[in-house]
Amino acid sequence: MNGHPTLRTLGADEAIVRIGELARVLVDCVEDGASVSFMLPMAPDKAERFWRGVAAGVARGERTLLVAEVDERIAGTVQLVTDLPENQPHRGEVAKLLVHPSARRLGLGRLLMQAVEDAARSQGRSVLVLDTSNAAAERLYESLGWQRVGAVPDYACLPDGPLCATTFFYKRVERAAAGIAEFA
């Protein structure tokens, strides 16, 4: 991967058109050990089913799908989930930050996280939450100002079976619609 990364939001139709690329990123990340709700073996058809569900959520306005492209191919992705209870219209969940193993160390994770925070602001979301079982991801989130809430031991399984802890984070972001910084 030689090109300069570009970030964009994918609509539901384009997500379906590019489902093979999205599935490749997910499969390769899970095979590389990412604990993102899937177990090994990770078949492409399972990944495609997942992305079809994401595309349906995008079509319903329940989530935003952001991608990082390098050389016009999807190299990373993240989602902002906004389909939350009615008493949480100010909150969003960041889900499935994935960077293809061949595209790591290019700053794509940082770019995607900044883009998802911008998307949250533009949608009037002021509190974001996420969870991770990856130490490198924890360092990234902390470097971006996310606050560690704590870890739950044995929360999930790694793709190859062993239980792992999951660490929860939150970040307050100012709402773009408010015109002033709501949170410092």
Secondary structure, 3 states (H helix, E strand, C coil): CCCCCEEEEECHHHHHHCHHHHHHHHHHHHHCCCCCCCCCCCCHHHHHHHHHHHHHHHHCCCEEEEEEEECCEEEEEEEEECCCCCCCCCEEEEEEEEECHHHCCCCHHHHHHHHHHHHHHHCCCCEEEEEECCHHHHHHHHHCCCEEEEEEEEEEECCCCCEEEEEEEEEECCCHHHCCCCCC
